[in-house]
Amino acid sequence: MVHLGIDIDQFILLTIYPAAVFFAIGYIAKKTKMKPVVSYLLQAGTCFAFAIAYLVAVPNGGAQGLAVVLAMFGAVLLLMARKQKIQQQEEQSI
């Protein structure tokens, strides 16, 4: 069996860290009544930051799959932020 440089417990921790930050941003955004566009952008930024960190810092490509998933999720969050901003502009023009 091929060893990628990280164990299963490390991989689980690498999965929990971005999820914890993601939910913390959501919680703070809700408590401070932050605009959804800003919260989506912050969450997308953290997803991209974790994806880049995992590609650079984890040896032997041990978290490449997780980095790709985080990058795709960040892209979806950017699309959601764009959609939210367009909806806000339409509501203001009515």
C-alpha positions as MATLAB code, in Angstrom:
seq = 'MVHLGIDIDQFILLTIYPAAVFFAIGYIAKKTKMKPVVSYLLQAGTCFAFAIAYLVAVPNGGAQGLAVVLAMFGAVLLLMARKQKIQQQEEQSI';
ca = [
       0.000    0.000    0.000;
       1.323    3.418   -0.960;
       1.927    5.905    1.834;
       1.287    9.537    0.898;
       3.095   11.113    3.808;
       0.117   11.674    6.107;
      -1.860    9.318    8.281;
      -5.636    9.062    8.441;
      -5.794   11.016   11.708;
      -3.792   13.846   10.139;
      -6.063   13.790    7.103;
      -9.132   14.072    9.338;
      -7.560   17.041   11.115;
      -6.752   18.641    7.751;
     -10.442   18.284    6.918;
     -11.670   19.682   10.242;
      -9.515   22.848   10.231;
     -11.088   24.536    7.177;
     -14.560   23.403    8.243;
     -14.099   25.000   11.666;
     -12.908   28.284   10.137;
     -15.744   28.184    7.600;
     -18.398   27.794   10.297;
     -16.705   30.364   12.543;
     -16.896   32.935    9.754;
     -20.559   32.078    9.241;
     -21.262   32.433   12.956;
     -19.455   35.758   13.229;
     -21.180   37.021   10.091;
     -24.570   36.126   11.526;
     -23.878   37.729   14.920;
     -22.499   40.939   13.401;
     -25.200   41.106   10.714;
     -22.540   41.113    8.009;
     -23.725   41.287    4.399;
     -23.936   37.834    2.796;
     -21.661   38.941   -0.047;
     -18.847   39.744    2.389;
     -19.289   36.503    4.306;
     -19.238   34.464    1.063;
     -16.071   36.268   -0.042;
     -14.370   35.638    3.309;
     -15.333   31.983    3.231;
     -14.112   31.638   -0.360;
     -10.835   33.287    0.584;
     -10.271   30.877    3.440;
     -11.054   27.915    1.181;
      -8.487   29.116   -1.351;
      -5.958   29.830    1.410;
      -6.305   26.337    2.867;
      -6.134   24.790   -0.616;
      -2.882   26.611   -1.398;
      -1.460   25.803    2.034;
      -2.281   22.118    1.612;
      -0.682   21.988   -1.835;
       2.480   23.658   -0.570;
       2.845   22.319    2.966;
       1.665   18.690    2.874;
       4.408   16.362    1.589;
       4.092   13.921   -1.311;
       0.727   15.264   -2.434;
      -0.969   13.802    0.622;
      -3.761   16.378    0.581;
      -4.056   17.180   -3.112;
      -7.573   15.794   -3.304;
      -8.665   17.851   -0.331;
      -7.011   20.935   -1.828;
      -8.893   20.448   -5.097;
     -12.204   20.083   -3.264;
     -11.511   23.233   -1.231;
     -10.612   25.164   -4.390;
     -13.828   24.033   -6.103;
     -15.851   24.968   -3.029;
     -14.169   28.375   -3.001;
     -15.140   28.870   -6.644;
     -18.756   27.985   -5.856;
     -18.724   30.496   -2.998;
     -17.460   33.188   -5.376;
     -20.358   32.408   -7.719;
     -22.779   32.616   -4.800;
     -21.326   36.004   -3.794;
     -21.746   37.264   -7.357;
     -25.341   36.055   -7.483;
     -26.107   37.670   -4.108;
     -24.609   40.978   -5.246;
     -26.660   40.946   -8.451;
     -29.836   40.222   -6.465;
     -29.112   43.109   -4.085;
     -28.606   45.488   -7.007;
     -31.890   44.371   -8.596;
     -33.753   44.875   -5.313;
     -32.309   48.361   -4.897;
     -33.257   49.394   -8.444;
     -36.903   48.384   -7.986;
];
